[in-house]
Amino acid sequence: MDLGASNTESEGSVNLQISELNARLSETGSVGPIVSEPQTCSVETNNSSTTNSASRTRPAIRAPEKKLTLFALRLAVLEKAASGIGTLGFIWATVVLLGGFAITLDKTDFWFITVILLIEGTRIFSRSHELEWQHQATWSITDVGIYSFRAIKSSSSLILRTVKTILRPVFHSRKASQRSREISGMTRHASRRIWDQKKMPTRTWRSSEVPLLPYAKWVFISRNVSKILYWLQLASATACVVLSMIKLVHQNYGEIEKGDTDKRNRKSALIIFYSLALAEALLFLMEKAYWEWKVSVRRLLDEVNKECDLGQSGMISIKRFFYDAYSKCVNGSIFDGLKMDMVTFAMELLDSNSPDEQLIGARILRKFATSKVFSDDTLQKIGINLSVMERLVEMLNWKDPQEEEIRYSAAEILSKLAEKKQNSIRIAGIPGAMESISCLLHVSRSHGGATDEISEKRIIFDNENYGSWAFNHLGLLILKKLARDHDICGKIGYTRGLLPKIIDFMHAEERVLTDATAAPSQILTVKRSLQVLKMLAGTAGAAGKQLRKEISEIVFTISYIRDILRYGKKHPELQMLTIEVLTSLAIEEDATERIGSTGGVLKELLNIFFNEDIPENWSHVRVAAGEALSMLVLESKNDCQRILKLRMNQKLVNALESPLLRINAARILRNLCAYSGKDCCEELKGLTDAGPAVLEAIMNEENKLLEVMVGVAACIFKFMSSQEACNMFKRAQFPESDLAYKLVQILKNYQYPSIKVPNIRRYAMELAIWMMKDNVANILTFARLGMERELESVLNTTSELESFNIFSGTVGLCRHSLTIQTLVETAMKLLAEK
C-alpha cells in the first residue's frame, strides 16, 4: 500500500525553499536604560480581568495528525481481525482437516486447501513485511511520489509502466533544475536554496536504493519491493475469495458412504474452513478498500498536510508519520499509535543519524514553531526537552552546504524558542551555545600580520551553494532575544570573538546609508547588530560595566557609530539605536573620553539635536540626541570644553524655549556650567542670556521641567554679577521675593524625596544659597517665608535617592560632590546671618 498516490504534485525532486527574511523586529522607541530618575515597579490589579483569565479554560490544541492516528487505529482493527481469523483458519486446516481428514479428503478439497494455505501463508508473509519495505522506501526524500500506487494502477501496460518509471526521474530533474534557475534569477540575494544533493551516510547504502538482484535493478530496488508485495497480497486475497466461494457455492466435498463414521464431520469442517478463509480475505480487501477510499478518494494525507501547512515537500513527513503510527498499532496495542503526535515524531527524527530523517524532523519543527496555530504547543514541548535543544544548538555548527536547510531550520527554531525568557536561559545554559551561535555570523578577521596594523574585515556573502546572509540575520536575531536577560549578556561578552563580530556587522558605508536602492538585507543587518549592542551596553551590574569597557575598547565601535550619525539621515531608526548605544556607553568615564575624542561625534549629535528637518514622527531621535549629549558632558571636563569650542551656546539657549528640546537643553547647560572648569568662564558667560526664559519656566512649570530649570538656574546664575542678576529679574518682570517664595513652596510640596524628580530639593537649596549670598534682603525674605523650618524637614527626610545625578534601574550613578547635609548646613548658616 503506497501512500505516494495521495499527492501527485509531490512527484519529482523536492526543492528546499527558505523563506525570505522579514524584518519582524520590535521597534525601539525607548531612549535606553540610563535615566535621570530611578525606575519603580508598578503593580496594577484588575480583579475582573484576573477572574476572567482564571475562569477561561485553555483551548484545545489543534492537531490535524489525530486524523491519521485514528485512521491507523481503524486500519489496525481490520488488520488484526483479519490476522486473527486467518490464524484460526490456518490452525483449523492444519489440525482438523489435514491432520484429521487428510486421508479421507476428496482430491479437489485437498488441493484447494493446500493452495489456499500456500497463498494465505504467502499473503501473511508479504503483509508482515510490506510495511517495513514501504517504511524504508520513504527514506529517500527526493524520490517521494515518483513510484506511487496511483501510477501503477493507472498504467494499463507493463511496457508503459517501465518506460514511465525509467524516464520520469529524468523529466523531474529537468523541471527541478529549470525551477531552480528561475528562482535564482528572480532574487539573487534571497535565501532560497535548492536541495539538489543529499547528504549520504558515508560508506553505507541508502536502504531505498539497494539493488537486490544484479539484473533488472529498476524492478528489484528495495523501494519497489513494497509495491510488488502489495500486488501479491491483492492477488492472494482475490484467489482466496474465488477458491473459497467456489467450494462454498458448490459444496462438492465428496460422497460419504453409509455407516462411515470417519467422514461424517468432514463437510462441516470444510465449510468452517472455507468460511474462515473467505472472511479473512474479505476483511483484508475491506481494509484495502478503506485505505484507498481515505487516501486516494478522500485524500486524507493531502488534507492533513494542508492543515499542517507543511507545503509540497511535507507529504514525505506525513507519510513517515502515518507509517510509524500504523506500525505501532499493528505491532503492539492498537492504541499505541494514538499516543503519537507530529512534534514528538519530529523531535525523534531530529536525533536520528540519517540526514534525510534529520531534515524531515527539522522541517516539521521549523514549520510548527513559526506557525501561529501550532507554535505555542510546539515551543513548549521543545523547551522542556533539553536533549532536543542541545541537538538544535549542535546543528548550528554544521557548515556543510548539503546540510544548509537543517542548519537554517535549527537556527529559526532557536530564534522562536528564545522569545520566552525561560527558554533563553536554557539555551544559554547549554555548554558551547554561544560559540555555536557565533558560528552563524559569517564575518572574520585574520589574526596574522604585523602588530602595528589590523587585518581587513571579511564578510562571507551568498554564493550559489550557500546563503550566508540568512544565517547572519538569524544569528543576530537569536542574540537580540537572548540579550534581554542581563546574565546572558555577560555570557555573550565572555564568548571569544563574538563582540567584534557583532560590531563588524554594525558597519555601514556611506554608499549603503545614502543610496535609496541599497539592499534591505544590509540595513536589516546593521539594525539587528545595533539592537544587540544596545542591549549589551545597557546591561546593569558588574557584567554591564565590563561589557561597556570591552565595547568601547574595540577601535571601530565609535567610528562606525559616527558614520551612521553622519550619513544615516534616511535611516532615523538606525540613528536612534546608535544614539542609545552612546548614551549607555557614556556611563563609563573611559568610554565617554573615547566618544568625545573621536572626531565629529559630538558635532553630529548636536546637528541632530538642532535639526528641525527631521520628520515629526521621528522627533524622539532629537530628544535621544539631547540625552546622549547631557550624559557625555556629565562630569567630563574635556567633553564640555569640546562642545564649547563648537560655539553652539546660543542655539542651546534658544532651545530652552522649544517644548521638545528644553528639558535636555537645560541638562546640557547645567552640566556645561558645572563641569567645564574655571578656565572656561568667559565662554560660559554667554549662557546667562537664558536667565529670563529659565525664570519664567520656574514660575510656571511643574514636575520634571521645573526640576531641570531650577537646576540650570542654580548653575547659570553663578556667572552673573549682582547688577546682572538685578537686570535679569527686571527683564523677566519677576521680583526676587517671588522666586524665593517658589523655592520655599518646592520644599514644602516635596517633603520627601520623589522618584520622579529626585534632585528637585537639592537644586532648590542650591538656588536659594546663591540668592542669599551677600544679599541680606533675600535672607530676610527666606526667613520670613519659613525657610529654616523647611530645611530642618529636609534634613530629617533625606535619602540616598538625592545623592546621584542619574540612575540605572534602581542603582544610582555619578554621585553629587556635595551632600544634602552640606547644602542644608550652608543654607542655615546664611539664614543665621540675618
CORFENGI-V715068 format. One record per helix or strand of 2 or more residues. SS is the DSSP state (H for helix, E for strand). FROM is the first residue (numbers start at 1). LEN is the number of residues. If there is no record, write none. Layout:
ss=SS from=FROM len=LEN
ss=SS from=FROM len=LEN
//
This chain:
ss=H from=3 len=4
ss=H from=8 len=3
ss=E from=34 len=2
ss=H from=47 len=9
ss=H from=66 len=35
ss=H from=107 len=31
ss=H from=141 len=3
ss=H from=149 len=6
ss=H from=158 len=29
ss=H from=207 len=3
ss=H from=217 len=4
ss=H from=222 len=29
ss=H from=261 len=3
ss=H from=266 len=32
ss=H from=300 len=9
ss=H from=312 len=20
ss=H from=336 len=4
ss=H from=342 len=9
ss=H from=355 len=15
ss=H from=375 len=9
ss=H from=386 len=10
ss=H from=401 len=17
ss=H from=421 len=9
ss=H from=433 len=7
ss=E from=443 len=3
ss=E from=457 len=3
ss=H from=468 len=15
ss=H from=486 len=9
ss=H from=498 len=8
ss=H from=510 len=5
ss=H from=520 len=18
ss=H from=541 len=13
ss=H from=557 len=14
ss=H from=572 len=14
ss=H from=589 len=9
ss=H from=601 len=10
ss=H from=616 len=3
ss=H from=620 len=13
ss=H from=637 len=9
ss=H from=649 len=7
ss=H from=662 len=14
ss=H from=678 len=23
ss=H from=703 len=17
ss=H from=722 len=11
ss=H from=736 len=14
ss=H from=760 len=13
ss=H from=776 len=9
ss=H from=787 len=11
ss=H from=800 len=4
ss=E from=804 len=5
ss=E from=811 len=5
ss=H from=820 len=13
//
